[in-house]
Amino acid sequence: MPPYLPWHAELVFLSGVAEVLRGLGVLIPANIHVAVNNVPVFGATEGPGPVGYVRLLFQLVLIAWAYWYTRD
């Protein structure tokens, strides 16, 4: 946090909340859309098929892992 900004703790908290909300906003629709509509990802010519659903579930595991790792 730059020293010229006031309320350091509050701004860090607000930026963290904004980051989490934006991340959830992108995570949920985008990954569900890829899985349901079999959208090609990472430059592929065809969609991932059933792997899209596995990828979606794996991201839930990663979110739980990040939560577990960063809690007090």
N, CA, C, O and CB atoms as a CASP TS submission, in Angstrom:
PFRMAT TS
TARGET T0000
AUTHOR 0000-0000-0000
METHOD Language model
MODEL 1
PARENT N/A
ATOM      1  N   MET     1       0.856  -1.169   0.000  1.00  0.00           N
ATOM      2  CA  MET     1       0.000   0.000   0.000  1.00  0.00           C
ATOM      3  C   MET     1       0.901   1.230   0.000  1.00  0.00           C
ATOM      4  O   MET     1       1.753   1.364   0.878  1.00  0.00           O
ATOM      5  CB  MET     1      -0.973  -0.001   1.227  1.00  0.00           C
ATOM      6  N   PRO     2       0.733   2.116  -0.951  1.00  0.00           N
ATOM      7  CA  PRO     2       1.563   3.329  -0.999  1.00  0.00           C
ATOM      8  C   PRO     2       1.366   4.172   0.265  1.00  0.00           C
ATOM      9  O   PRO     2       0.251   4.279   0.777  1.00  0.00           O
ATOM     10  CB  PRO     2       1.224   4.167  -2.256  1.00  0.00           C
ATOM     11  N   PRO     3       2.434   4.760   0.756  1.00  0.00           N
ATOM     12  CA  PRO     3       2.345   5.524   2.006  1.00  0.00           C
ATOM     13  C   PRO     3       1.498   6.790   1.884  1.00  0.00           C
ATOM     14  O   PRO     3       1.033   7.309   2.899  1.00  0.00           O
ATOM     15  CB  PRO     3       3.728   5.895   2.472  1.00  0.00           C
ATOM     16  N   TYR     4       1.288   7.297   0.680  1.00  0.00           N
ATOM     17  CA  TYR     4       0.521   8.527   0.523  1.00  0.00           C
ATOM     18  C   TYR     4      -0.993   8.296   0.577  1.00  0.00           C
ATOM     19  O   TYR     4      -1.752   9.265   0.601  1.00  0.00           O
ATOM     20  CB  TYR     4       0.886   9.189  -0.783  1.00  0.00           C
ATOM     21  N   LEU     5      -1.445   7.054   0.596  1.00  0.00           N
ATOM     22  CA  LEU     5      -2.880   6.768   0.712  1.00  0.00           C
ATOM     23  C   LEU     5      -3.272   6.630   2.181  1.00  0.00           C
ATOM     24  O   LEU     5      -2.558   6.000   2.961  1.00  0.00           O
ATOM     25  CB  LEU     5      -3.246   5.478  -0.066  1.00  0.00           C
ATOM     26  N   PRO     6      -4.389   7.210   2.552  1.00  0.00           N
ATOM     27  CA  PRO     6      -4.831   7.076   3.949  1.00  0.00           C
ATOM     28  C   PRO     6      -5.550   5.745   4.179  1.00  0.00           C
ATOM     29  O   PRO     6      -5.864   5.031   3.226  1.00  0.00           O
ATOM     30  CB  PRO     6      -5.759   8.246   4.333  1.00  0.00           C
ATOM     31  N   TRP     7      -5.803   5.425   5.419  1.00  0.00           N
ATOM     32  CA  TRP     7      -6.600   4.255   5.811  1.00  0.00           C
ATOM     33  C   TRP     7      -6.092   2.957   5.175  1.00  0.00           C
ATOM     34  O   TRP     7      -6.826   2.284   4.451  1.00  0.00           O
ATOM     35  CB  TRP     7      -8.058   4.473   5.428  1.00  0.00           C
ATOM     36  N   HIS     8      -4.862   2.621   5.446  1.00  0.00           N
ATOM     37  CA  HIS     8      -4.224   1.454   4.822  1.00  0.00           C
ATOM     38  C   HIS     8      -5.007   0.168   5.048  1.00  0.00           C
ATOM     39  O   HIS     8      -5.318  -0.546   4.095  1.00  0.00           O
ATOM     40  CB  HIS     8      -2.816   1.286   5.356  1.00  0.00           C
ATOM     41  N   ALA     9      -5.326  -0.131   6.301  1.00  0.00           N
ATOM     42  CA  ALA     9      -6.013  -1.395   6.594  1.00  0.00           C
ATOM     43  C   ALA     9      -7.372  -1.457   5.904  1.00  0.00           C
ATOM     44  O   ALA     9      -7.749  -2.498   5.365  1.00  0.00           O
ATOM     45  CB  ALA     9      -6.188  -1.570   8.109  1.00  0.00           C
ATOM     46  N   GLU    10      -8.096  -0.364   5.919  1.00  0.00           N
ATOM     47  CA  GLU    10      -9.413  -0.342   5.305  1.00  0.00           C
ATOM     48  C   GLU    10      -9.339  -0.517   3.795  1.00  0.00           C
ATOM     49  O   GLU    10     -10.150  -1.232   3.207  1.00  0.00           O
ATOM     50  CB  GLU    10     -10.121   0.950   5.639  1.00  0.00           C
ATOM     51  N   LEU    11      -8.372   0.130   3.173  1.00  0.00           N
ATOM     52  CA  LEU    11      -8.222  -0.005   1.719  1.00  0.00           C
ATOM     53  C   LEU    11      -7.780  -1.407   1.321  1.00  0.00           C
ATOM     54  O   LEU    11      -8.225  -1.930   0.299  1.00  0.00           O
ATOM     55  CB  LEU    11      -7.218   1.015   1.195  1.00  0.00           C
ATOM     56  N   VAL    12      -6.916  -2.015   2.112  1.00  0.00           N
ATOM     57  CA  VAL    12      -6.503  -3.394   1.832  1.00  0.00           C
ATOM     58  C   VAL    12      -7.705  -4.317   1.953  1.00  0.00           C
ATOM     59  O   VAL    12      -7.900  -5.199   1.117  1.00  0.00           O
ATOM     60  CB  VAL    12      -5.371  -3.845   2.795  1.00  0.00           C
ATOM     61  N   PHE    13      -8.514  -4.119   2.991  1.00  0.00           N
ATOM     62  CA  PHE    13      -9.706  -4.929   3.171  1.00  0.00           C
ATOM     63  C   PHE    13     -10.669  -4.763   1.999  1.00  0.00           C
ATOM     64  O   PHE    13     -11.155  -5.750   1.446  1.00  0.00           O
ATOM     65  CB  PHE    13     -10.397  -4.565   4.476  1.00  0.00           C
ATOM     66  N   LEU    14     -10.944  -3.522   1.624  1.00  0.00           N
ATOM     67  CA  LEU    14     -11.874  -3.263   0.519  1.00  0.00           C
ATOM     68  C   LEU    14     -11.365  -3.825  -0.804  1.00  0.00           C
ATOM     69  O   LEU    14     -12.143  -4.367  -1.590  1.00  0.00           O
ATOM     70  CB  LEU    14     -12.115  -1.768   0.378  1.00  0.00           C
ATOM     71  N   SER    15     -10.071  -3.700  -1.050  1.00  0.00           N
ATOM     72  CA  SER    15      -9.538  -4.251  -2.298  1.00  0.00           C
ATOM     73  C   SER    15      -9.610  -5.777  -2.291  1.00  0.00           C
ATOM     74  O   SER    15      -9.829  -6.391  -3.335  1.00  0.00           O
ATOM     75  CB  SER    15      -8.083  -3.789  -2.513  1.00  0.00           C
ATOM     76  N   GLY    16      -9.429  -6.389  -1.128  1.00  0.00           N
ATOM     77  CA  GLY    16      -9.558  -7.843  -1.026  1.00  0.00           C
ATOM     78  C   GLY    16     -10.977  -8.305  -1.275  1.00  0.00           C
ATOM     79  O   GLY    16     -11.195  -9.299  -1.966  1.00  0.00           O
ATOM     80  N   VAL    17     -11.950  -7.589  -0.716  1.00  0.00           N
ATOM     81  CA  VAL    17     -13.355  -7.920  -0.943  1.00  0.00           C
ATOM     82  C   VAL    17     -13.689  -7.792  -2.431  1.00  0.00           C
ATOM     83  O   VAL    17     -14.346  -8.662  -3.003  1.00  0.00           O
ATOM     84  CB  VAL    17     -14.276  -7.001  -0.098  1.00  0.00           C
ATOM     85  N   ALA    18     -13.236  -6.716  -3.045  1.00  0.00           N
ATOM     86  CA  ALA    18     -13.494  -6.510  -4.473  1.00  0.00           C
ATOM     87  C   ALA    18     -12.870  -7.624  -5.311  1.00  0.00           C
ATOM     88  O   ALA    18     -13.475  -8.098  -6.273  1.00  0.00           O
ATOM     89  CB  ALA    18     -12.951  -5.144  -4.923  1.00  0.00           C
ATOM     90  N   GLU    19     -11.675  -8.034  -4.948  1.00  0.00           N
ATOM     91  CA  GLU    19     -10.994  -9.090  -5.695  1.00  0.00           C
ATOM     92  C   GLU    19     -11.741 -10.417  -5.584  1.00  0.00           C
ATOM     93  O   GLU    19     -11.910 -11.124  -6.577  1.00  0.00           O
ATOM     94  CB  GLU    19      -9.557  -9.254  -5.193  1.00  0.00           C
ATOM     95  N   VAL    20     -12.183 -10.750  -4.386  1.00  0.00           N
ATOM     96  CA  VAL    20     -12.919 -11.996  -4.193  1.00  0.00           C
ATOM     97  C   VAL    20     -14.234 -11.966  -4.968  1.00  0.00           C
ATOM     98  O   VAL    20     -14.581 -12.939  -5.638  1.00  0.00           O
ATOM     99  CB  VAL    20     -13.185 -12.240  -2.697  1.00  0.00           C
ATOM    100  N   LEU    21     -14.963 -10.865  -4.881  1.00  0.00           N
ATOM    101  CA  LEU    21     -16.240 -10.768  -5.597  1.00  0.00           C
ATOM    102  C   LEU    21     -16.057 -10.858  -7.107  1.00  0.00           C
ATOM    103  O   LEU    21     -16.831 -11.521  -7.797  1.00  0.00           O
ATOM    104  CB  LEU    21     -16.942  -9.465  -5.243  1.00  0.00           C
ATOM    105  N   ARG    22     -15.038 -10.191  -7.607  1.00  0.00           N
ATOM    106  CA  ARG    22     -14.788 -10.258  -9.057  1.00  0.00           C
ATOM    107  C   ARG    22     -14.360 -11.658  -9.465  1.00  0.00           C
ATOM    108  O   ARG    22     -14.764 -12.152 -10.517  1.00  0.00           O
ATOM    109  CB  ARG    22     -13.712  -9.237  -9.472  1.00  0.00           C
ATOM    110  N   GLY    23     -13.544 -12.296  -8.637  1.00  0.00           N
ATOM    111  CA  GLY    23     -13.117 -13.669  -8.929  1.00  0.00           C
ATOM    112  C   GLY    23     -14.292 -14.632  -8.968  1.00  0.00           C
ATOM    113  O   GLY    23     -14.381 -15.473  -9.863  1.00  0.00           O
ATOM    114  N   LEU    24     -15.199 -14.511  -7.996  1.00  0.00           N
ATOM    115  CA  LEU    24     -16.385 -15.362  -7.992  1.00  0.00           C
ATOM    116  C   LEU    24     -17.278 -15.072  -9.190  1.00  0.00           C
ATOM    117  O   LEU    24     -17.863 -15.981  -9.780  1.00  0.00           O
ATOM    118  CB  LEU    24     -17.170 -15.172  -6.698  1.00  0.00           C
ATOM    119  N   GLY    25     -17.374 -13.797  -9.540  1.00  0.00           N
ATOM    120  CA  GLY    25     -18.190 -13.425 -10.682  1.00  0.00           C
ATOM    121  C   GLY    25     -17.700 -14.024 -11.984  1.00  0.00           C
ATOM    122  O   GLY    25     -18.500 -14.364 -12.855  1.00  0.00           O
ATOM    123  N   VAL    26     -16.407 -14.153 -12.119  1.00  0.00           N
ATOM    124  CA  VAL    26     -15.834 -14.732 -13.339  1.00  0.00           C
ATOM    125  C   VAL    26     -15.809 -16.254 -13.261  1.00  0.00           C
ATOM    126  O   VAL    26     -16.074 -16.940 -14.248  1.00  0.00           O
ATOM    127  CB  VAL    26     -14.414 -14.195 -13.575  1.00  0.00           C
ATOM    128  N   LEU    27     -15.493 -16.768 -12.093  1.00  0.00           N
ATOM    129  CA  LEU    27     -15.349 -18.213 -11.923  1.00  0.00           C
ATOM    130  C   LEU    27     -16.638 -18.957 -12.233  1.00  0.00           C
ATOM    131  O   LEU    27     -16.647 -19.909 -13.014  1.00  0.00           O
ATOM    132  CB  LEU    27     -14.905 -18.531 -10.510  1.00  0.00           C
ATOM    133  N   ILE    28     -17.712 -18.519 -11.624  1.00  0.00           N
ATOM    134  CA  ILE    28     -18.953 -19.289 -11.710  1.00  0.00           C
ATOM    135  C   ILE    28     -19.513 -19.302 -13.134  1.00  0.00           C
ATOM    136  O   ILE    28     -19.646 -20.386 -13.702  1.00  0.00           O
ATOM    137  CB  ILE    28     -19.993 -18.717 -10.747  1.00  0.00           C
ATOM    138  N   PRO    29     -19.848 -18.157 -13.743  1.00  0.00           N
ATOM    139  CA  PRO    29     -20.451 -18.244 -15.076  1.00  0.00           C
ATOM    140  C   PRO    29     -19.503 -18.784 -16.132  1.00  0.00           C
ATOM    141  O   PRO    29     -19.913 -19.574 -16.983  1.00  0.00           O
ATOM    142  CB  PRO    29     -20.939 -16.895 -15.499  1.00  0.00           C
ATOM    143  N   ALA    30     -18.246 -18.371 -16.092  1.00  0.00           N
ATOM    144  CA  ALA    30     -17.323 -18.768 -17.161  1.00  0.00           C
ATOM    145  C   ALA    30     -17.100 -20.267 -17.173  1.00  0.00           C
ATOM    146  O   ALA    30     -17.186 -20.885 -18.235  1.00  0.00           O
ATOM    147  CB  ALA    30     -15.989 -18.050 -17.007  1.00  0.00           C
ATOM    148  N   ASN    31     -16.822 -20.863 -16.047  1.00  0.00           N
ATOM    149  CA  ASN    31     -16.514 -22.287 -16.030  1.00  0.00           C
ATOM    150  C   ASN    31     -17.747 -23.152 -16.232  1.00  0.00           C
ATOM    151  O   ASN    31     -17.659 -24.225 -16.829  1.00  0.00           O
ATOM    152  CB  ASN    31     -15.848 -22.652 -14.731  1.00  0.00           C
ATOM    153  N   ILE    32     -18.872 -22.709 -15.754  1.00  0.00           N
ATOM    154  CA  ILE    32     -20.108 -23.445 -16.028  1.00  0.00           C
ATOM    155  C   ILE    32     -20.426 -23.365 -17.514  1.00  0.00           C
ATOM    156  O   ILE    32     -20.838 -24.359 -18.113  1.00  0.00           O
ATOM    157  CB  ILE    32     -21.288 -22.887 -15.185  1.00  0.00           C
ATOM    158  N   HIS    33     -20.243 -22.207 -18.110  1.00  0.00           N
ATOM    159  CA  HIS    33     -20.486 -22.024 -19.542  1.00  0.00           C
ATOM    160  C   HIS    33     -19.585 -22.956 -20.366  1.00  0.00           C
ATOM    161  O   HIS    33     -20.045 -23.587 -21.318  1.00  0.00           O
ATOM    162  CB  HIS    33     -20.246 -20.548 -19.945  1.00  0.00           C
ATOM    163  N   VAL    34     -18.314 -23.038 -19.998  1.00  0.00           N
ATOM    164  CA  VAL    34     -17.379 -23.910 -20.725  1.00  0.00           C
ATOM    165  C   VAL    34     -17.826 -25.358 -20.623  1.00  0.00           C
ATOM    166  O   VAL    34     -17.823 -26.076 -21.623  1.00  0.00           O
ATOM    167  CB  VAL    34     -15.940 -23.756 -20.177  1.00  0.00           C
ATOM    168  N   ALA    35     -18.212 -25.803 -19.425  1.00  0.00           N
ATOM    169  CA  ALA    35     -18.595 -27.203 -19.240  1.00  0.00           C
ATOM    170  C   ALA    35     -19.908 -27.535 -19.955  1.00  0.00           C
ATOM    171  O   ALA    35     -20.000 -28.550 -20.647  1.00  0.00           O
ATOM    172  CB  ALA    35     -18.722 -27.517 -17.752  1.00  0.00           C
ATOM    173  N   VAL    36     -20.914 -26.687 -19.790  1.00  0.00           N
ATOM    174  CA  VAL    36     -22.235 -26.986 -20.350  1.00  0.00           C
ATOM    175  C   VAL    36     -22.249 -26.876 -21.870  1.00  0.00           C
ATOM    176  O   VAL    36     -22.889 -27.681 -22.547  1.00  0.00           O
ATOM    177  CB  VAL    36     -23.279 -26.051 -19.758  1.00  0.00           C
ATOM    178  N   ASN    37     -21.546 -25.882 -22.408  1.00  0.00           N
ATOM    179  CA  ASN    37     -21.583 -25.639 -23.857  1.00  0.00           C
ATOM    180  C   ASN    37     -20.387 -26.210 -24.612  1.00  0.00           C
ATOM    181  O   ASN    37     -20.243 -25.979 -25.812  1.00  0.00           O
ATOM    182  CB  ASN    37     -21.662 -24.167 -24.114  1.00  0.00           C
ATOM    183  N   ASN    38     -19.534 -26.950 -23.920  1.00  0.00           N
ATOM    184  CA  ASN    38     -18.378 -27.601 -24.545  1.00  0.00           C
ATOM    185  C   ASN    38     -17.542 -26.607 -25.361  1.00  0.00           C
ATOM    186  O   ASN    38     -17.229 -26.852 -26.526  1.00  0.00           O
ATOM    187  CB  ASN    38     -18.844 -28.754 -25.447  1.00  0.00           C
ATOM    188  N   VAL    39     -17.193 -25.497 -24.735  1.00  0.00           N
ATOM    189  CA  VAL    39     -16.452 -24.416 -25.387  1.00  0.00           C
ATOM    190  C   VAL    39     -14.960 -24.772 -25.442  1.00  0.00           C
ATOM    191  O   VAL    39     -14.398 -25.193 -24.432  1.00  0.00           O
ATOM    192  CB  VAL    39     -16.667 -23.066 -24.633  1.00  0.00           C
ATOM    193  N   PRO    40     -14.311 -24.612 -26.600  1.00  0.00           N
ATOM    194  CA  PRO    40     -12.867 -24.849 -26.674  1.00  0.00           C
ATOM    195  C   PRO    40     -12.104 -23.850 -25.787  1.00  0.00           C
ATOM    196  O   PRO    40     -12.430 -22.664 -25.754  1.00  0.00           O
ATOM    197  CB  PRO    40     -12.379 -24.745 -28.142  1.00  0.00           C
ATOM    198  N   VAL    41     -11.104 -24.341 -25.081  1.00  0.00           N
ATOM    199  CA  VAL    41     -10.289 -23.491 -24.208  1.00  0.00           C
ATOM    200  C   VAL    41      -8.816 -23.640 -24.571  1.00  0.00           C
ATOM    201  O   VAL    41      -8.403 -24.644 -25.152  1.00  0.00           O
ATOM    202  CB  VAL    41     -10.519 -23.850 -22.715  1.00  0.00           C
ATOM    203  N   PHE    42      -8.051 -22.648 -24.227  1.00  0.00           N
ATOM    204  CA  PHE    42      -6.598 -22.643 -24.430  1.00  0.00           C
ATOM    205  C   PHE    42      -6.201 -22.901 -25.884  1.00  0.00           C
ATOM    206  O   PHE    42      -5.220 -23.596 -26.144  1.00  0.00           O
ATOM    207  CB  PHE    42      -5.951 -23.684 -23.540  1.00  0.00           C
ATOM    208  N   GLY    43      -6.947 -22.353 -26.816  1.00  0.00           N
ATOM    209  CA  GLY    43      -6.606 -22.456 -28.228  1.00  0.00           C
ATOM    210  C   GLY    43      -6.964 -23.779 -28.878  1.00  0.00           C
ATOM    211  O   GLY    43      -6.553 -24.035 -30.009  1.00  0.00           O
ATOM    212  N   ALA    44      -7.720 -24.626 -28.191  1.00  0.00           N
ATOM    213  CA  ALA    44      -8.102 -25.920 -28.759  1.00  0.00           C
ATOM    214  C   ALA    44      -9.119 -25.716 -29.879  1.00  0.00           C
ATOM    215  O   ALA    44      -9.792 -24.687 -29.938  1.00  0.00           O
ATOM    216  CB  ALA    44      -8.683 -26.852 -27.662  1.00  0.00           C
ATOM    217  N   THR    45      -9.223 -26.697 -30.760  1.00  0.00           N
ATOM    218  CA  THR    45     -10.166 -26.604 -31.865  1.00  0.00           C
ATOM    219  C   THR    45     -11.544 -27.157 -31.505  1.00  0.00           C
ATOM    220  O   THR    45     -12.529 -26.862 -32.182  1.00  0.00           O
ATOM    221  CB  THR    45      -9.620 -27.336 -33.066  1.00  0.00           C
ATOM    222  N   GLU    46     -11.616 -27.964 -30.434  1.00  0.00           N
ATOM    223  CA  GLU    46     -12.903 -28.478 -29.980  1.00  0.00           C
ATOM    224  C   GLU    46     -12.952 -28.426 -28.457  1.00  0.00           C
ATOM    225  O   GLU    46     -11.921 -28.308 -27.795  1.00  0.00           O
ATOM    226  CB  GLU    46     -13.137 -29.928 -30.492  1.00  0.00           C
ATOM    227  N   GLY    47     -14.160 -28.517 -27.913  1.00  0.00           N
ATOM    228  CA  GLY    47     -14.358 -28.411 -26.475  1.00  0.00           C
ATOM    229  C   GLY    47     -13.803 -29.601 -25.711  1.00  0.00           C
ATOM    230  O   GLY    47     -13.489 -30.634 -26.303  1.00  0.00           O
ATOM    231  N   PRO    48     -13.680 -29.457 -24.386  1.00  0.00           N
ATOM    232  CA  PRO    48     -13.074 -30.513 -23.574  1.00  0.00           C
ATOM    233  C   PRO    48     -13.991 -31.698 -23.295  1.00  0.00           C
ATOM    234  O   PRO    48     -13.534 -32.715 -22.774  1.00  0.00           O
ATOM    235  CB  PRO    48     -12.622 -29.940 -22.281  1.00  0.00           C
ATOM    236  N   GLY    49     -15.289 -31.587 -23.634  1.00  0.00           N
ATOM    237  CA  GLY    49     -16.217 -32.687 -23.373  1.00  0.00           C
ATOM    238  C   GLY    49     -16.401 -32.895 -21.879  1.00  0.00           C
ATOM    239  O   GLY    49     -16.543 -31.921 -21.140  1.00  0.00           O
ATOM    240  N   PRO    50     -16.401 -34.142 -21.415  1.00  0.00           N
ATOM    241  CA  PRO    50     -16.606 -34.424 -19.993  1.00  0.00           C
ATOM    242  C   PRO    50     -15.501 -33.849 -19.101  1.00  0.00           C
ATOM    243  O   PRO    50     -15.713 -33.632 -17.908  1.00  0.00           O
ATOM    244  CB  PRO    50     -16.697 -35.917 -19.780  1.00  0.00           C
ATOM    245  N   VAL    51     -14.351 -33.609 -19.669  1.00  0.00           N
ATOM    246  CA  VAL    51     -13.240 -33.038 -18.894  1.00  0.00           C
ATOM    247  C   VAL    51     -13.607 -31.637 -18.404  1.00  0.00           C
ATOM    248  O   VAL    51     -13.078 -31.191 -17.386  1.00  0.00           O
ATOM    249  CB  VAL    51     -11.941 -32.987 -19.748  1.00  0.00           C
ATOM    250  N   GLY    52     -14.491 -30.941 -19.096  1.00  0.00           N
ATOM    251  CA  GLY    52     -14.936 -29.622 -18.651  1.00  0.00           C
ATOM    252  C   GLY    52     -15.609 -29.686 -17.292  1.00  0.00           C
ATOM    253  O   GLY    52     -15.432 -28.792 -16.465  1.00  0.00           O
ATOM    254  N   TYR    53     -16.381 -30.740 -17.057  1.00  0.00           N
ATOM    255  CA  TYR    53     -17.030 -30.915 -15.752  1.00  0.00           C
ATOM    256  C   TYR    53     -16.007 -31.284 -14.682  1.00  0.00           C
ATOM    257  O   TYR    53     -16.107 -30.828 -13.543  1.00  0.00           O
ATOM    258  CB  TYR    53     -18.122 -31.998 -15.833  1.00  0.00           C
ATOM    259  N   VAL    54     -15.038 -32.097 -15.041  1.00  0.00           N
ATOM    260  CA  VAL    54     -13.971 -32.439 -14.094  1.00  0.00           C
ATOM    261  C   VAL    54     -13.193 -31.192 -13.730  1.00  0.00           C
ATOM    262  O   VAL    54     -12.859 -30.983 -12.564  1.00  0.00           O
ATOM    263  CB  VAL    54     -13.026 -33.511 -14.684  1.00  0.00           C
ATOM    264  N   ARG    55     -12.906 -30.372 -14.708  1.00  0.00           N
ATOM    265  CA  ARG    55     -12.195 -29.110 -14.471  1.00  0.00           C
ATOM    266  C   ARG    55     -12.989 -28.211 -13.533  1.00  0.00           C
ATOM    267  O   ARG    55     -12.418 -27.581 -12.643  1.00  0.00           O
ATOM    268  CB  ARG    55     -11.929 -28.380 -15.800  1.00  0.00           C
ATOM    269  N   LEU    56     -14.291 -28.152 -13.729  1.00  0.00           N
ATOM    270  CA  LEU    56     -15.164 -27.353 -12.882  1.00  0.00           C
ATOM    271  C   LEU    56     -15.119 -27.852 -11.436  1.00  0.00           C
ATOM    272  O   LEU    56     -14.995 -27.051 -10.509  1.00  0.00           O
ATOM    273  CB  LEU    56     -16.604 -27.387 -13.417  1.00  0.00           C
ATOM    274  N   LEU    57     -15.217 -29.152 -11.240  1.00  0.00           N
ATOM    275  CA  LEU    57     -15.148 -29.710  -9.889  1.00  0.00           C
ATOM    276  C   LEU    57     -13.771 -29.518  -9.272  1.00  0.00           C
ATOM    277  O   LEU    57     -13.660 -29.255  -8.075  1.00  0.00           O
ATOM    278  CB  LEU    57     -15.500 -31.191  -9.910  1.00  0.00           C
ATOM    279  N   PHE    58     -12.724 -29.645 -10.076  1.00  0.00           N
ATOM    280  CA  PHE    58     -11.366 -29.470  -9.570  1.00  0.00           C
ATOM    281  C   PHE    58     -11.151 -28.044  -9.068  1.00  0.00           C
ATOM    282  O   PHE    58     -10.415 -27.829  -8.105  1.00  0.00           O
ATOM    283  CB  PHE    58     -10.341 -29.809 -10.661  1.00  0.00           C
ATOM    284  N   GLN    59     -11.776 -27.089  -9.704  1.00  0.00           N
ATOM    285  CA  GLN    59     -11.631 -25.707  -9.243  1.00  0.00           C
ATOM    286  C   GLN    59     -12.271 -25.517  -7.875  1.00  0.00           C
ATOM    287  O   GLN    59     -11.781 -24.723  -7.071  1.00  0.00           O
ATOM    288  CB  GLN    59     -12.254 -24.737 -10.252  1.00  0.00           C
ATOM    289  N   LEU    60     -13.352 -26.227  -7.599  1.00  0.00           N
ATOM    290  CA  LEU    60     -13.931 -26.182  -6.258  1.00  0.00           C
ATOM    291  C   LEU    60     -12.958 -26.741  -5.225  1.00  0.00           C
ATOM    292  O   LEU    60     -12.857 -26.221  -4.114  1.00  0.00           O
ATOM    293  CB  LEU    60     -15.249 -26.964  -6.217  1.00  0.00           C
ATOM    294  N   VAL    61     -12.246 -27.795  -5.593  1.00  0.00           N
ATOM    295  CA  VAL    61     -11.220 -28.358  -4.705  1.00  0.00           C
ATOM    296  C   VAL    61     -10.119 -27.330  -4.456  1.00  0.00           C
ATOM    297  O   VAL    61      -9.665 -27.172  -3.323  1.00  0.00           O
ATOM    298  CB  VAL    61     -10.619 -29.654  -5.310  1.00  0.00           C
ATOM    299  N   LEU    62      -9.692 -26.640  -5.494  1.00  0.00           N
ATOM    300  CA  LEU    62      -8.637 -25.630  -5.329  1.00  0.00           C
ATOM    301  C   LEU    62      -9.100 -24.461  -4.456  1.00  0.00           C
ATOM    302  O   LEU    62      -8.318 -23.928  -3.669  1.00  0.00           O
ATOM    303  CB  LEU    62      -8.189 -25.107  -6.698  1.00  0.00           C
ATOM    304  N   ILE    63     -10.360 -24.066  -4.592  1.00  0.00           N
ATOM    305  CA  ILE    63     -10.893 -23.002  -3.751  1.00  0.00           C
ATOM    306  C   ILE    63     -10.907 -23.447  -2.293  1.00  0.00           C
ATOM    307  O   ILE    63     -10.511 -22.687  -1.409  1.00  0.00           O
ATOM    308  CB  ILE    63     -12.310 -22.602  -4.209  1.00  0.00           C
ATOM    309  N   ALA    64     -11.360 -24.674  -2.036  1.00  0.00           N
ATOM    310  CA  ALA    64     -11.372 -25.188  -0.666  1.00  0.00           C
ATOM    311  C   ALA    64      -9.963 -25.277  -0.107  1.00  0.00           C
ATOM    312  O   ALA    64      -9.740 -24.969   1.064  1.00  0.00           O
ATOM    313  CB  ALA    64     -12.045 -26.561  -0.614  1.00  0.00           C
ATOM    314  N   TRP    65      -9.006 -25.697  -0.933  1.00  0.00           N
ATOM    315  CA  TRP    65      -7.617 -25.797  -0.498  1.00  0.00           C
ATOM    316  C   TRP    65      -7.069 -24.419  -0.147  1.00  0.00           C
ATOM    317  O   TRP    65      -6.407 -24.265   0.880  1.00  0.00           O
ATOM    318  CB  TRP    65      -6.755 -26.454  -1.589  1.00  0.00           C
ATOM    319  N   ALA    66      -7.329 -23.428  -0.969  1.00  0.00           N
ATOM    320  CA  ALA    66      -6.865 -22.065  -0.696  1.00  0.00           C
ATOM    321  C   ALA    66      -7.493 -21.534   0.584  1.00  0.00           C
ATOM    322  O   ALA    66      -6.819 -20.880   1.380  1.00  0.00           O
ATOM    323  CB  ALA    66      -7.195 -21.131  -1.876  1.00  0.00           C
ATOM    324  N   TYR    67      -8.776 -21.810   0.790  1.00  0.00           N
ATOM    325  CA  TYR    67      -9.437 -21.365   2.016  1.00  0.00           C
ATOM    326  C   TYR    67      -8.803 -22.037   3.230  1.00  0.00           C
ATOM    327  O   TYR    67      -8.492 -21.374   4.220  1.00  0.00           O
ATOM    328  CB  TYR    67     -10.950 -21.670   1.962  1.00  0.00           C
ATOM    329  N   TRP    68      -8.613 -23.342   3.153  1.00  0.00           N
ATOM    330  CA  TRP    68      -8.021 -24.084   4.274  1.00  0.00           C
ATOM    331  C   TRP    68      -6.610 -23.588   4.583  1.00  0.00           C
ATOM    332  O   TRP    68      -6.240 -23.446   5.749  1.00  0.00           O
ATOM    333  CB  TRP    68      -7.989 -25.587   3.963  1.00  0.00           C
ATOM    334  N   TYR    69      -5.837 -23.330   3.556  1.00  0.00           N
ATOM    335  CA  TYR    69      -4.447 -22.926   3.721  1.00  0.00           C
ATOM    336  C   TYR    69      -4.310 -21.515   4.305  1.00  0.00           C
ATOM    337  O   TYR    69      -3.343 -21.235   5.013  1.00  0.00           O
ATOM    338  CB  TYR    69      -3.733 -23.001   2.389  1.00  0.00           C
ATOM    339  N   THR    70      -5.258 -20.633   4.017  1.00  0.00           N
ATOM    340  CA  THR    70      -5.111 -19.235   4.425  1.00  0.00           C
ATOM    341  C   THR    70      -5.912 -18.861   5.663  1.00  0.00           C
ATOM    342  O   THR    70      -5.838 -17.718   6.116  1.00  0.00           O
ATOM    343  CB  THR    70      -5.514 -18.345   3.303  1.00  0.00           C
ATOM    344  N   ARG    71      -6.670 -19.788   6.218  1.00  0.00           N
ATOM    345  CA  ARG    71      -7.438 -19.430   7.420  1.00  0.00           C
ATOM    346  C   ARG    71      -6.515 -19.335   8.626  1.00  0.00           C
ATOM    347  O   ARG    71      -5.410 -19.879   8.635  1.00  0.00           O
ATOM    348  CB  ARG    71      -8.559 -20.464   7.685  1.00  0.00           C
ATOM    349  N   ASP    72      -6.994 -18.637   9.634  1.00  0.00           N
ATOM    350  CA  ASP    72      -6.182 -18.462  10.856  1.00  0.00           C
ATOM    351  C   ASP    72      -6.179 -19.690  11.715  1.00  0.00           C
ATOM    352  O   ASP    72      -5.547 -19.703  12.771  1.00  0.00           O
ATOM    353  CB  ASP    72      -6.685 -17.294  11.668  1.00  0.00           C
TER
END
